[in-house]
């Protein structure tokens, strides 16, 4: 098993200490397996590891698991339209990123790495910190200084060192890359095993819908790993012959940080260089998403598109979710705000992925909504 550069196709061993190709491109995993639909129905494991064949892991990799996966698919009606909420904020550390962290840290442990660095606006840092703690690996997380304190407390309680970086989310990324010169970069932005773990969400949706898929899947997009992972999962199911179509992927970005949305509108293959302003959806404020080429291709190949939402629309979507008893962070609510921008026909039966627990930003939400 090897890494392959998405841009120039040069290959590298998975044990490489570098996180990107010499040409600057990001890695993909050359070979992934498939699972048997019949065997899946008989498996008792309800974590993401029921789909282990698809992860393409080294033979020596033992799962580092905290029970992640198998989150509910909850049906509700809004304005007379059926919507299915994938409740992926109901994970061990409170966000969908546990899926990717479980697979990535399992690889890291199999490689014998004992210390990692990561950069995050909060959720990925908490996930990497938790799974590193479970694996006996030390962890340092670089965060922008505006990261909500609730998320920082969670990261610290898992024993990780938190390094606050002044400036933007991109500045925290640059600091982590500098630190990665001497430590393993367990990056949810760059490492392909993180997206591979996330594809398990697509498999769960397929199982929960009795072997069917929804017409549209609406996803908040920051780095884009969630959308990329979901598309990979649906594509694998298509290639295995389990159904005949891939859902149209709808990527939602905040108006104050929309490098993928702008690129999609302009027909670019990679992200646009856009100005970034503060947004209530801090979790999707990623100025230069390194895997944007794969994200944009996934959106286009699925027949989907991107939409942008402003802070007022995000907060209104928050109020709608809270009225239904669903408490998520603004990044999650951005997905529902994007759902409102679809046509009435597109909205009916769509899956909206809710990504992060509202308890992670409760103090901010109190100020914004009460």
Kinemage of the C-alpha trace (Angstrom):
@kinemage 1
@onewidth
@group {chain A} dominant
@subgroup {mainchain}
@vectorlist {calphas} color= white
{ca unk a 1} P 0.000 0.000 0.000
{ca unk a 2} L 1.308 3.429 -0.992
{ca unk a 3} L 0.406 7.087 -1.151
{ca unk a 4} L 0.009 8.639 -4.581
{ca unk a 5} L 0.153 12.347 -5.316
{ca unk a 6} L -3.185 13.642 -6.611
{ca unk a 7} L -1.373 16.079 -8.931
{ca unk a 8} L 1.731 14.400 -10.403
{ca unk a 9} L 0.974 10.756 -9.400
{ca unk a 10} L 4.361 10.202 -7.767
{ca unk a 11} L 4.149 7.435 -5.141
{ca unk a 12} L 5.420 7.340 -1.553
{ca unk a 13} L 5.417 4.708 1.206
{ca unk a 14} L 2.776 5.241 3.881
{ca unk a 15} L 5.615 5.348 6.408
{ca unk a 16} L 6.971 8.561 4.838
{ca unk a 17} L 7.591 11.406 7.258
{ca unk a 18} L 6.442 14.059 4.780
{ca unk a 19} L 2.775 15.054 4.519
{ca unk a 20} L 2.672 16.220 0.906
{ca unk a 21} L 4.358 15.550 -2.423
{ca unk a 22} L 7.512 17.298 -3.561
{ca unk a 23} L 5.344 19.077 -6.145
{ca unk a 24} L 3.093 20.435 -3.384
{ca unk a 25} L 0.215 18.087 -4.134
{ca unk a 26} L -1.754 16.128 -1.556
{ca unk a 27} L -1.788 12.361 -1.153
{ca unk a 28} L -4.448 9.789 -1.897
{ca unk a 29} L -4.301 6.099 -0.980
{ca unk a 30} L -3.668 3.912 -4.022
{ca unk a 31} L -5.734 0.874 -3.095
{ca unk a 32} L -8.846 0.408 -0.997
{ca unk a 33} L -10.925 -2.714 -0.624
{ca unk a 34} L -14.647 -3.425 -0.703
{ca unk a 35} L -16.986 -5.117 1.724
{ca unk a 36} L -19.621 -7.738 1.062
{ca unk a 37} L -23.172 -6.455 1.428
{ca unk a 38} L -24.250 -9.811 2.818
{ca unk a 39} L -21.429 -9.931 5.348
{ca unk a 40} L -22.172 -6.381 6.481
{ca unk a 41} L -25.720 -7.327 7.398
{ca unk a 42} L -24.378 -10.078 9.668
{ca unk a 43} L -21.732 -8.040 11.471
{ca unk a 44} L -22.300 -7.124 15.105
{ca unk a 45} L -19.697 -4.356 15.258
{ca unk a 46} L -21.595 -1.037 15.078
{ca unk a 47} L -18.528 1.224 14.888
{ca unk a 48} L -16.944 2.466 11.661
{ca unk a 49} L -14.672 -0.589 11.850
{ca unk a 50} L -17.447 -2.747 10.423
{ca unk a 51} L -16.203 -1.286 7.114
{ca unk a 52} L -12.500 -1.932 7.731
{ca unk a 53} L -11.883 -3.472 4.273
{ca unk a 54} L -12.475 -0.070 2.676
{ca unk a 55} L -9.856 1.764 4.742
{ca unk a 56} L -6.805 0.395 2.923
{ca unk a 57} L -4.847 0.108 6.178
{ca unk a 58} L -1.479 -1.526 6.706
{ca unk a 59} L -1.885 -5.123 7.870
{ca unk a 60} L -0.330 -4.290 11.234
{ca unk a 61} L -2.833 -1.548 12.046
{ca unk a 62} L -4.990 -2.306 15.066
{ca unk a 63} L -8.100 -0.153 15.494
{ca unk a 64} L -7.904 2.762 17.881
{ca unk a 65} L -11.612 3.064 18.575
{ca unk a 66} L -13.814 4.904 21.055
{ca unk a 67} L -17.090 3.593 19.649
{ca unk a 68} L -17.358 6.137 16.834
{ca unk a 69} L -19.943 5.816 14.085
{ca unk a 70} L -23.490 4.514 13.638
{ca unk a 71} L -25.065 7.916 14.304
{ca unk a 72} L -28.835 8.219 13.779
{ca unk a 73} L -30.553 9.409 10.613
{ca unk a 74} L -33.487 11.453 11.917
{ca unk a 75} L -36.454 12.377 9.716
{ca unk a 76} L -38.196 15.737 10.190
{ca unk a 77} L -40.526 17.965 8.190
{ca unk a 78} L -39.684 21.603 7.501
{ca unk a 79} L -42.044 23.745 5.432
{ca unk a 80} L -43.791 20.615 4.242
{ca unk a 81} L -40.596 18.966 2.988
{ca unk a 82} L -38.974 15.846 4.393
{ca unk a 83} L -35.405 16.304 5.559
{ca unk a 84} L -33.088 13.645 6.986
{ca unk a 85} L -30.561 14.809 9.558
{ca unk a 86} L -27.405 12.710 9.827
{ca unk a 87} L -26.654 13.307 13.493
{ca unk a 88} L -22.879 13.099 13.234
{ca unk a 89} L -22.372 15.426 16.175
{ca unk a 90} L -23.340 12.416 18.329
{ca unk a 91} L -19.804 11.012 18.452
{ca unk a 92} L -17.404 10.332 21.348
{ca unk a 93} L -15.815 13.809 21.233
{ca unk a 94} L -18.894 15.550 19.842
{ca unk a 95} L -18.106 15.866 16.131
{ca unk a 96} L -17.946 13.880 12.896
{ca unk a 97} L -14.174 14.164 12.966
{ca unk a 98} L -13.921 11.158 15.264
{ca unk a 99} L -14.413 8.998 12.153
{ca unk a 100} L -11.276 10.340 10.514
{ca unk a 101} L -9.282 10.525 13.740
{ca unk a 102} L -9.925 6.854 14.520
{ca unk a 103} L -8.534 5.674 11.185
{ca unk a 104} L -5.670 8.167 11.012
{ca unk a 105} L -4.415 7.522 14.550
{ca unk a 106} L -4.700 3.768 13.955
{ca unk a 107} L -2.271 4.208 11.046
{ca unk a 108} L -0.013 6.473 13.110
{ca unk a 109} L 0.155 3.899 15.914
{ca unk a 110} L 0.907 1.076 13.451
{ca unk a 111} L 3.825 3.137 12.103
{ca unk a 112} L 5.313 3.380 15.609
{ca unk a 113} L 4.934 7.163 15.851
{ca unk a 114} L 4.941 8.434 19.441
{ca unk a 115} L 4.299 12.161 18.980
{ca unk a 116} L 2.023 14.120 16.630
{ca unk a 117} L 1.079 17.706 15.820
{ca unk a 118} L -2.207 18.972 14.413
{ca unk a 119} L -3.842 22.338 13.700
{ca unk a 120} L -7.520 22.961 14.197
{ca unk a 121} L -10.256 25.443 15.001
{ca unk a 122} L -11.347 23.007 17.689
{ca unk a 123} L -13.190 19.839 16.665
{ca unk a 124} L -10.404 18.102 14.765
{ca unk a 125} L -8.001 19.012 17.550
{ca unk a 126} L -10.277 17.438 20.139
{ca unk a 127} L -10.670 14.290 18.033
{ca unk a 128} L -6.945 13.876 17.352
{ca unk a 129} L -6.170 14.599 21.018
{ca unk a 130} L -8.680 11.995 22.240
{ca unk a 131} L -7.585 9.214 19.903
{ca unk a 132} L -3.907 10.010 20.484
{ca unk a 133} L -4.526 9.689 24.233
{ca unk a 134} L -6.238 6.338 23.668
{ca unk a 135} L -3.271 5.195 21.568
{ca unk a 136} L -0.620 6.384 24.035
{ca unk a 137} L 0.696 9.039 21.651
{ca unk a 138} L 1.603 12.565 22.755
{ca unk a 139} L -0.159 15.373 20.900
{ca unk a 140} L 0.235 19.108 20.310
{ca unk a 141} L -2.594 21.106 18.749
{ca unk a 142} L -2.120 24.543 17.186
{ca unk a 143} L -5.290 26.641 17.308
{ca unk a 144} L -6.270 30.186 16.302
{ca unk a 145} L -6.516 32.419 19.361
{ca unk a 146} L -10.277 32.887 18.884
{ca unk a 147} L -11.040 29.162 19.358
{ca unk a 148} L -13.956 28.693 21.824
{ca unk a 149} L -12.741 27.922 25.322
{ca unk a 150} L -15.023 24.877 25.597
{ca unk a 151} L -13.091 23.220 22.780
{ca unk a 152} L -9.719 24.134 24.275
{ca unk a 153} L -10.712 22.652 27.640
{ca unk a 154} L -11.671 19.411 25.917
{ca unk a 155} L -8.330 19.240 24.080
{ca unk a 156} L -6.352 19.929 27.271
{ca unk a 157} L -8.293 17.359 29.284
{ca unk a 158} L -7.201 14.723 26.778
{ca unk a 159} L -3.628 15.593 27.714
{ca unk a 160} L -2.699 17.457 24.539
{ca unk a 161} L -0.643 20.614 24.548
{ca unk a 162} L -2.531 23.599 23.120
{ca unk a 163} L -0.600 26.310 21.295
{ca unk a 164} L -2.611 29.450 20.551
{ca unk a 165} L -1.598 31.288 17.396
{ca unk a 166} L -2.501 34.929 16.820
{ca unk a 167} L -4.130 35.823 13.514
{ca unk a 168} L -6.253 33.613 11.280
{ca unk a 169} L -6.993 29.922 11.022
{ca unk a 170} L -4.423 29.844 8.212
{ca unk a 171} L -1.761 31.170 10.597
{ca unk a 172} L -2.405 28.219 12.931
{ca unk a 173} L -1.966 25.898 9.957
{ca unk a 174} L 1.366 27.493 9.077
{ca unk a 175} L 2.602 27.122 12.656
{ca unk a 176} L 1.692 23.430 12.720
{ca unk a 177} L 3.476 22.818 9.426
{ca unk a 178} L 6.593 24.436 10.845
{ca unk a 179} L 6.384 22.194 13.933
{ca unk a 180} L 5.907 19.173 11.672
{ca unk a 181} L 9.518 19.495 10.548
{ca unk a 182} L 10.427 17.475 13.646
{ca unk a 183} L 7.162 15.644 14.468
{ca unk a 184} L 4.547 13.625 12.608
{ca unk a 185} L 1.824 15.841 11.141
{ca unk a 186} L -1.459 14.053 11.915
{ca unk a 187} L -3.376 16.477 9.754
{ca unk a 188} L -7.098 16.287 9.041
{ca unk a 189} L -6.390 18.824 6.283
{ca unk a 190} L -3.735 16.820 4.454
{ca unk a 191} L -3.735 13.163 5.435
{ca unk a 192} L -5.904 10.955 3.159
{ca unk a 193} L -6.681 8.447 5.913
{ca unk a 194} L -8.761 11.103 7.649
{ca unk a 195} L -11.098 11.395 4.649
{ca unk a 196} L -11.102 7.608 4.278
{ca unk a 197} L -12.462 7.295 7.812
{ca unk a 198} L -15.214 9.778 7.031
{ca unk a 199} L -16.479 7.714 4.095
{ca unk a 200} L -18.029 5.426 6.725
{ca unk a 201} L -20.798 8.002 7.097
{ca unk a 202} L -21.881 7.321 3.505
{ca unk a 203} L -21.993 3.586 4.209
{ca unk a 204} L -24.177 4.185 7.259
{ca unk a 205} L -26.610 6.356 5.301
{ca unk a 206} L -26.853 3.596 2.687
{ca unk a 207} L -27.493 0.965 5.365
{ca unk a 208} L -30.007 3.112 7.247
{ca unk a 209} L -31.968 3.682 4.012
{ca unk a 210} L -32.093 -0.075 3.342
{ca unk a 211} L -29.636 -0.070 0.455
{ca unk a 212} L -30.797 3.195 -1.088
{ca unk a 213} L -29.206 6.641 -1.237
{ca unk a 214} L -30.732 10.118 -0.964
{ca unk a 215} L -30.965 12.396 -4.018
{ca unk a 216} L -28.981 15.182 -2.331
{ca unk a 217} L -26.511 15.352 0.572
{ca unk a 218} L -25.932 18.817 2.063
{ca unk a 219} L -22.598 19.314 3.803
{ca unk a 220} L -20.829 22.270 5.473
{ca unk a 221} L -17.459 22.809 3.797
{ca unk a 222} L -14.324 24.209 5.418
{ca unk a 223} L -11.350 22.056 4.463
{ca unk a 224} L -13.837 19.857 2.608
{ca unk a 225} L -12.782 16.536 4.104
{ca unk a 226} L -16.350 15.640 5.059
{ca unk a 227} L -17.665 16.149 1.529
{ca unk a 228} L -14.665 14.369 -0.012
{ca unk a 229} L -15.061 11.423 2.358
{ca unk a 230} L -18.800 11.095 1.783
{ca unk a 231} L -18.321 11.188 -1.979
{ca unk a 232} L -15.599 8.535 -1.757
{ca unk a 233} L -17.943 6.304 0.218
{ca unk a 234} L -20.863 6.706 -2.166
{ca unk a 235} L -18.557 6.168 -5.151
{ca unk a 236} L -17.221 2.937 -3.656
{ca unk a 237} L -20.786 1.683 -3.163
{ca unk a 238} L -21.589 2.560 -6.766
{ca unk a 239} L -18.518 0.732 -8.083
{ca unk a 240} L -19.419 -2.315 -5.961
{ca unk a 241} L -22.804 -2.410 -7.685
{ca unk a 242} L -24.894 -1.709 -4.572
{ca unk a 243} L -26.892 1.023 -6.322
{ca unk a 244} L -26.880 3.003 -9.573
{ca unk a 245} L -26.274 6.627 -8.656
{ca unk a 246} L -24.284 8.948 -6.436
{ca unk a 247} L -26.175 11.613 -4.475
{ca unk a 248} L -25.656 15.165 -5.673
{ca unk a 249} L -23.228 16.701 -3.201
{ca unk a 250} L -24.119 20.227 -2.037
{ca unk a 251} L -21.221 22.073 -0.394
{ca unk a 252} L -22.158 24.955 1.914
{ca unk a 253} L -19.726 27.734 2.790
{ca unk a 254} L -20.011 30.860 4.922
{ca unk a 255} L -20.048 34.064 2.864
{ca unk a 256} L -17.185 35.397 4.963
{ca unk a 257} L -14.907 32.492 3.949
{ca unk a 258} L -15.838 30.806 0.667
{ca unk a 259} L -12.733 29.742 -1.314
{ca unk a 260} L -14.468 26.587 -2.600
{ca unk a 261} L -17.781 28.258 -3.469
{ca unk a 262} L -16.009 31.039 -5.359
{ca unk a 263} L -13.860 28.507 -7.218
{ca unk a 264} L -16.911 26.435 -8.159
{ca unk a 265} L -18.719 29.472 -9.562
{ca unk a 266} L -15.680 30.483 -11.601
{ca unk a 267} L -14.923 26.980 -12.900
{ca unk a 268} L -11.572 26.757 -11.113
{ca unk a 269} L -9.965 23.381 -10.371
{ca unk a 270} L -8.516 24.591 -7.067
{ca unk a 271} L -9.647 27.003 -4.351
{ca unk a 272} L -9.909 30.749 -4.956
{ca unk a 273} L -7.740 33.209 -3.094
{ca unk a 274} L -10.445 35.053 -1.157
{ca unk a 275} L -10.551 37.590 1.624
{ca unk a 276} L -11.594 36.089 4.946
{ca unk a 277} L -13.737 37.866 7.524
{ca unk a 278} L -14.987 36.664 10.916
{ca unk a 279} L -18.011 34.354 10.834
{ca unk a 280} L -20.169 32.649 13.443
{ca unk a 281} L -19.328 29.382 11.632
{ca unk a 282} L -15.674 29.344 12.683
{ca unk a 283} L -15.345 25.607 12.008
{ca unk a 284} L -15.625 26.120 8.240
{ca unk a 285} L -13.400 29.183 8.037
{ca unk a 286} L -10.508 27.595 6.137
{ca unk a 287} L -8.886 30.032 3.731
{ca unk a 288} L -6.698 27.637 1.745
{ca unk a 289} L -8.124 24.081 1.879
{ca unk a 290} L -5.291 21.862 0.598
{ca unk a 291} L -7.554 19.097 -0.781
{ca unk a 292} L -9.870 21.524 -2.590
{ca unk a 293} L -9.142 19.934 -5.980
{ca unk a 294} L -10.627 16.650 -4.803
{ca unk a 295} L -13.558 18.434 -3.158
{ca unk a 296} L -14.429 20.442 -6.273
{ca unk a 297} L -14.127 17.359 -8.471
{ca unk a 298} L -16.420 15.419 -6.131
{ca unk a 299} L -19.058 18.150 -6.286
{ca unk a 300} L -18.915 18.373 -10.084
{ca unk a 301} L -18.727 14.635 -10.719
{ca unk a 302} L -21.784 14.076 -8.522
{ca unk a 303} L -23.773 16.711 -10.410
{ca unk a 304} L -23.934 18.841 -7.278
{ca unk a 305} L -23.037 22.438 -6.581
{ca unk a 306} L -22.050 24.895 -3.860
{ca unk a 307} L -24.034 27.552 -2.024
{ca unk a 308} L -23.011 30.329 0.341
{ca unk a 309} L -24.854 31.487 3.459
{ca unk a 310} L -24.462 34.574 5.611
{ca unk a 311} L -24.332 34.734 9.391
{ca unk a 312} L -27.970 35.797 9.734
{ca unk a 313} L -29.060 32.766 7.693
{ca unk a 314} L -26.891 30.473 9.803
{ca unk a 315} L -28.355 31.824 13.049
{ca unk a 316} L -31.896 31.489 11.723
{ca unk a 317} L -31.151 27.854 10.860
{ca unk a 318} L -29.820 27.461 14.425
{ca unk a 319} L -33.167 28.660 15.775
{ca unk a 320} L -35.035 26.159 13.602
{ca unk a 321} L -32.865 23.288 14.828
{ca unk a 322} L -33.211 24.343 18.457
{ca unk a 323} L -36.993 24.498 18.025
{ca unk a 324} L -36.804 20.787 17.148
{ca unk a 325} L -34.644 19.981 20.172
{ca unk a 326} L -31.430 19.676 18.143
{ca unk a 327} L -28.445 21.513 19.669
{ca unk a 328} L -25.507 21.898 17.303
{ca unk a 329} L -22.816 24.480 16.694
{ca unk a 330} L -23.176 27.178 13.985
{ca unk a 331} L -20.995 25.243 11.547
{ca unk a 332} L -23.623 22.486 11.557
{ca unk a 333} L -26.456 24.978 11.189
{ca unk a 334} L -24.756 26.293 8.046
{ca unk a 335} L -25.727 23.032 6.342
{ca unk a 336} L -29.416 23.585 7.088
{ca unk a 337} L -29.097 27.214 5.972
{ca unk a 338} L -27.745 25.857 2.677
{ca unk a 339} L -30.645 23.374 2.435
{ca unk a 340} L -33.073 26.313 2.482
{ca unk a 341} L -31.386 27.624 -0.693
{ca unk a 342} L -32.205 24.495 -2.693
{ca unk a 343} L -35.332 24.334 -4.811
{ca unk a 344} L -38.446 22.785 -3.192
{ca unk a 345} L -37.969 19.619 -5.267
{ca unk a 346} L -34.303 19.323 -4.249
{ca unk a 347} L -35.039 19.837 -0.549
{ca unk a 348} L -37.482 16.940 -0.291
{ca unk a 349} L -35.696 13.817 0.948
{ca unk a 350} L -32.243 15.418 1.148
{ca unk a 351} L -29.782 14.421 3.875
{ca unk a 352} L -28.332 17.299 5.883
{ca unk a 353} L -25.191 16.371 7.827
{ca unk a 354} L -24.965 17.912 11.306
{ca unk a 355} L -21.339 17.926 12.309
{ca unk a 356} L -20.612 19.402 15.749
{ca unk a 357} L -22.296 19.481 19.161
{ca unk a 358} L -23.612 22.844 20.358
{ca unk a 359} L -22.139 22.266 23.813
{ca unk a 360} L -18.742 23.016 22.262
{ca unk a 361} L -19.802 26.653 21.715
{ca unk a 362} L -22.479 27.125 24.367
{ca unk a 363} L -21.135 30.445 25.690
{ca unk a 364} L -21.068 31.970 22.218
{ca unk a 365} L -24.525 30.657 21.411
{ca unk a 366} L -25.889 32.101 24.628
{ca unk a 367} L -24.738 35.562 23.539
{ca unk a 368} L -26.014 35.151 19.986
{ca unk a 369} L -29.412 33.597 20.619
{ca unk a 370} L -30.635 34.599 24.093
